[in-house]
Amino acid sequence: MPLLAQDLAALDLPLPEPLPLDDNVADGFHWGLRYTLEGSRLGGAMLSRQVAPGLPKAYLSAAHGKGEWIAFQRALDGAAAEGGEGWLDDAVQGAQAAFALFAQAGQQAGQASAHG
C-alpha cells in the first residue's frame, strides 16, 4: 500500500481506514484475494497510460516485472494442486471478497468526495 499512500499524499488526501476482512479463512481464500490483486496490477498498468500528465499514478504503475506474473501463476497452480477439496471454492470466495472490498472502497471514496 505504500504506492497508494504516495498517490494520496500527492493529492493531499488522507489514507482511509482499512476495510475489515476476516483473518480466519482458508488458504484458498488468501490465494483468491492475491489473484485479484495481482490481476489488478495488469489492468493498472494499462490504466496508468490514461492518467493525465502531472497526476499521481504510482499505484497504477506497479506493473509486474519480467516473469513475475508467470511465477505467480505457477505458485497458484501448485497451491491449487495441493489444496484439496474445497480449495477452488475458497479461492473463488477470496476473489469475490477482494472485488467487494474494491467496490466498498470506491463507494466510500465517492461519498467522501460528494460531501467534502
Buried (B, 14 or more C-beta within 10 A) or exposed (E): EEBBBEBBEEEEBEEEEEEEEEEEBBBBBBBBBBBBEBBBBEEBBEBBEEEEEEEBBBBBBBEBEEEEBEEBEEEBEEBBEEBEEEBBEBBBBBBBBBBEBBEEEEEEEEEEEEEE
